[in-house]
């Protein structure tokens, strides 16, 4: 792996937004800067970035959360030019390690239907498919 994992720093904001945009993770109804600010306010130790060795260039990210019942992973991203080098695997492993240290018994994630290409990564990491229907309701509109 050509990156090291560390906690997100506020100075990483623009690089992380650019990474998410490059990975097509952003959506018009989710302001990525607002998502980052919200995460910085709640369990910031569970927001991780991968930075290229020898620099602080952000090449990966993952947001994790724990509600006392389940852990969640969001915004797992690897710079397209750095894929296949174990960055996503290292980010997930560190997020899982931190969640387990908090007493988290299970971690879950959601994959958008149009992002089916990432399913193989999650399969390789030992994630299975649960038979659930995810429902949502927006409480705060970002735009």
C-alpha positions, 0 to 999 in steps of 0.5 A: 500500500502506498498510503498511510491512514490517519484521522481527517483534518479540517485542512483535508476538506477540499481534497476530500470533496474533490476525491468524492467528486472524482469517485462520483459519490456526491449527489446534488441533494447532499452538500459534501461540505455540510456532510463533512462539517456534520461528521466533524461534530459527531465522532470525528475520530471515525472519519479517516483519510488515506494519504500518499506516503511522502506527502499529505495528498488525500487518496482515500476516505471513509466515514464511520459511525456507531449509534450504540447498536450498529456501525455504519460505513459511508463515503469509502473512496479511493482515488481512481489512479490509486485503486488496486493498492489496498487503500480501501481495504486499509481504510475499512480495516481501520474503521472496523478496528475503531468501531470494535474498540467502541464495542460495536458488534456489527458494521453495515453499509449501503451501496447505491444500485448504480455503483455495482462495481464496488460490490466485489470489493465488499464481497472480498472484505467479507461483507454479505447482503442482508435482506432489508429495505432501506427507507429514508426521510430528509430532515434537513435539506442541503439545497 
